[in-house]
Amino acid sequence: MNTPPVRSIHKYFNPAQYTRWLLAFLLICLVAAGCTPDPGAAQKTSPEITGKLADVLERGVLVIATDADYPPQSRLNAGIERAAGSHCDLTHYTANQLEGFDVEVAVEIARRLEVEPCFITPTWSQIVAGNWGDRWDISVGSMVITPPRMEDLYFSQPYISGQAVLFIHKDNQAYQDIADLSGKKIGVCTGCAYEAYLNGTLVIPTEQIDFKIKDAQIFGYDTDTSALADLAAGDGLRLDGVLTDPDTGRQAVESGLPLRQLGGAVYHDYSGVAIDKSSVSDPIPLVERITAIIQAMHADGTLEKVSRLYYNGDFTSPAAIFDIQALGQIP
């Protein structure tokens, strides 16, 4: 049998040419892979995303102002180390260092924005005054939406509906109705809606307010908890009453302070995420995105779940149906 001659592979295969083809093929693959960014990257570079929202997404962190001592809304946990690998500035707190209803809401907003939440705890008066100088992006601090605040701040769809109640010393038997506190010494957080109520100037969109307490002697505090501590010092010693929310008062009682709630709700309100109007970048895209996120959190039951966890009830449903367009804050 004749065996056919073996043909040299080099007659048909040029190593140098093959190498060029292989490099060209690999280059095409790399370019193609690089031209298919992940959804987060597309979100950060999309030309439709502008203003403060674009800044936050590009930076990859959302800086959130809240209160360091306002349980159950927010509280700073002493002694907890920063989360490892965090991109938060060293002057900020990481999410694991705080807890509370407002904190959980803020963390979920950041998660849906696909950025890391970082927290800062300025004074309440600094937050409500606006003109933040871009030191933080948003405030999630159970801030009640009022027309005076809307002069300096934009608000998102409300994420919770609350109420103001009056606490007095448990030994007091003279006061039977909240109107009995007219002319008395009442503690409130400085700059809060509670203070505006006592001044007779509070306006809550969509709500009709009955100003039952007249001519109160108003004592301003950094937080409600400080006012409640002074009230607990003795009946009428420093204060006759404190206007606050039910859960802050309840936690004070559960902690051992000799206080009790007098009557029912003084008024109802709505709290939203606040964003500074004076931001260098246009804040409206961020307002609109966070409003959409809050509305989605209402729709999928997230906010109700967190409300039941911290307040043992659903205080979010009225906020879900609040007509944000009625505020007329965005042209």
Residue pairs with C-beta under 8 A, 6 or more apart in sequence:
37 45
39 114
40 114
43 49
43 57
43 114
44 54
44 57
44 58
49 57
49 285
50 281
50 282
50 285
51 281
51 282
51 283
51 284
51 285
51 286
52 137
52 275
52 279
52 281
52 282
52 283
52 285
52 286
53 285
53 286
53 289
54 281
54 285
55 281
56 62
56 113
56 115
56 137
56 286
57 113
57 114
57 115
59 115
60 87
60 115
60 116
61 87
61 88
61 115
61 116
61 117
61 118
62 106
62 109
62 110
62 113
62 115
62 116
62 117
62 118
62 137
62 138
63 89
63 92
63 118
63 119
63 120
63 135
63 136
63 137
63 138
64 106
64 110
64 117
64 118
64 119
64 120
64 136
64 137
64 138
64 139
64 140
65 119
65 120
65 121
65 122
65 127
65 132
65 136
65 138
65 139
65 140
65 141
66 73
66 74
66 98
66 100
66 102
66 103
66 106
66 119
66 120
66 121
66 139
66 140
66 141
67 73
67 74
67 102
67 121
67 124
67 141
67 223
68 74
68 75
68 76
68 98
68 121
69 75
69 76
69 223
69 225
70 100
70 102
70 141
70 142
70 223
70 224
70 225
70 248
71 100
71 225
71 248
71 251
72 100
72 101
72 247
72 248
72 251
72 310
72 311
73 100
73 101
73 102
73 141
73 142
73 247
73 248
73 310
74 98
74 99
74 100
74 101
74 102
74 103
74 141
75 98
75 99
75 100
76 93
76 97
76 98
76 121
77 97
77 98
77 99
80 96
80 97
81 97
82 88
82 93
82 94
82 96
82 97
83 94
83 95
83 96
83 97
86 94
86 116
86 118
87 116
87 118
88 94
88 116
88 118
88 119
89 118
91 120
92 118
92 119
92 120
93 118
93 119
93 120
93 121
94 117
94 118
94 119
95 103
95 107
95 110
95 116
95 117
95 118
95 119
97 119
98 119
100 310
101 142
101 160
101 306
101 307
101 309
101 310
101 311
102 140
102 141
102 142
103 119
103 140
104 306
104 309
104 310
105 140
105 159
105 297
105 303
105 306
106 117
106 119
106 138
106 140
107 117
108 297
108 302
108 306
109 117
109 138
109 140
109 273
109 290
109 293
109 294
110 116
110 117
111 117
112 293
112 296
112 297
113 289
113 293
120 135
120 136
122 135
122 136
123 222
124 141
124 189
124 190
124 191
124 192
124 222
124 223
125 190
125 191
126 132
127 139
127 141
127 143
127 274
128 143
128 149
128 152
128 153
128 191
129 152
129 191
130 151
130 152
130 153
130 276
130 277
130 278
131 152
131 276
131 278
132 276
132 278
132 279
134 276
134 279
134 280
137 275
137 286
138 273
138 274
138 275
138 286
138 290
139 153
139 273
139 274
139 275
140 273
141 274
142 160
142 162
142 245
142 271
143 149
143 153
143 155
143 271
143 272
143 274
144 162
144 192
144 193
144 204
144 269
144 270
144 271
145 155
145 158
145 204
145 205
145 269
145 270
145 271
145 272
145 327
146 193
146 196
146 202
146 203
146 204
146 205
147 203
147 205
148 196
148 201
148 203
149 155
149 274
150 327
150 329
152 276
152 277
152 278
153 274
153 275
153 276
153 277
154 274
154 275
154 276
154 277
154 283
154 284
154 287
154 329
154 330
155 272
155 273
155 274
155 275
155 287
155 324
155 327
155 329
156 272
156 273
156 274
156 275
156 287
156 290
156 291
156 294
156 324
157 272
157 291
157 294
157 295
157 298
157 319
157 322
157 324
158 270
158 271
158 272
158 294
158 319
158 322
158 324
159 271
159 272
159 273
159 294
159 297
159 298
159 303
159 316
159 319
160 270
160 271
160 303
160 307
160 315
160 316
160 319
161 268
161 269
161 270
161 271
161 315
161 316
161 317
161 318
161 319
161 322
162 245
162 268
162 269
162 270
162 271
162 315
163 245
163 246
163 265
163 266
163 267
163 268
163 269
164 193
164 194
164 197
164 243
164 244
164 245
164 265
164 266
164 267
164 269
165 243
165 244
165 245
165 246
165 249
165 261
165 262
165 263
165 264
165 265
165 266
166 178
166 181
166 186
166 241
166 242
166 243
166 261
166 262
166 263
166 266
167 228
167 231
167 241
167 242
167 244
167 249
167 252
167 259
167 260
167 261
167 262
168 175
168 181
168 231
168 235
168 240
168 241
168 259
168 260
168 262
169 231
169 232
169 234
169 235
169 236
169 258
169 259
169 260
170 258
170 259
170 260
171 235
171 258
172 235
172 236
172 240
174 180
175 181
175 240
175 241
175 262
177 212
177 262
177 263
178 212
178 213
178 262
178 263
178 266
179 212
179 213
179 214
181 213
181 216
181 240
181 241
181 262
182 212
182 213
182 214
182 215
182 216
183 214
183 215
183 216
183 217
184 216
184 217
184 240
184 241
185 216
185 217
185 219
185 236
185 238
185 239
185 240
185 241
186 198
186 213
186 216
186 217
186 218
186 219
186 239
186 240
186 241
186 242
186 243
187 219
187 220
187 221
187 226
187 227
187 228
187 230
187 231
187 238
187 239
187 241
187 242
187 243
188 194
188 195
188 198
188 218
188 219
188 220
188 221
188 224
188 227
188 242
188 243
188 244
189 195
189 220
189 221
189 222
189 223
189 224
189 227
190 220
190 221
190 222
191 220
192 224
193 202
193 204
193 269
194 224
194 243
194 244
195 218
195 220
196 202
197 209
197 211
197 213
197 243
197 266
197 267
198 213
198 216
198 218
198 243
199 218
200 211
200 214
202 209
202 211
202 267
203 209
204 267
204 268
204 269
204 270
205 270
205 326
205 327
206 270
206 322
206 323
206 326
207 267
207 268
207 269
209 267
210 267
212 266
213 266
219 227
219 230
219 238
219 239
221 227
221 230
224 242
224 244
224 245
224 248
224 249
225 248
225 252
227 239
227 242
227 244
228 242
228 244
228 248
228 249
228 252
228 257
228 259
229 252
229 257
230 238
230 239
231 238
231 239
231 240
231 241
231 242
231 257
231 259
232 252
232 257
232 258
232 259
241 262
242 249
242 259
243 266
246 261
247 310
247 311
249 259
249 261
250 261
252 259
253 259
253 260
268 318
270 318
270 319
270 322
271 319
272 294
273 290
273 294
275 283
275 286
275 287
275 290
276 283
277 283
284 330
287 330
288 330
291 324
294 303
295 320
297 303
298 304
298 316
298 319
298 320
299 320
303 316
303 319
303 320
304 314
304 316
304 317
307 313
307 314
307 315
307 316
308 314
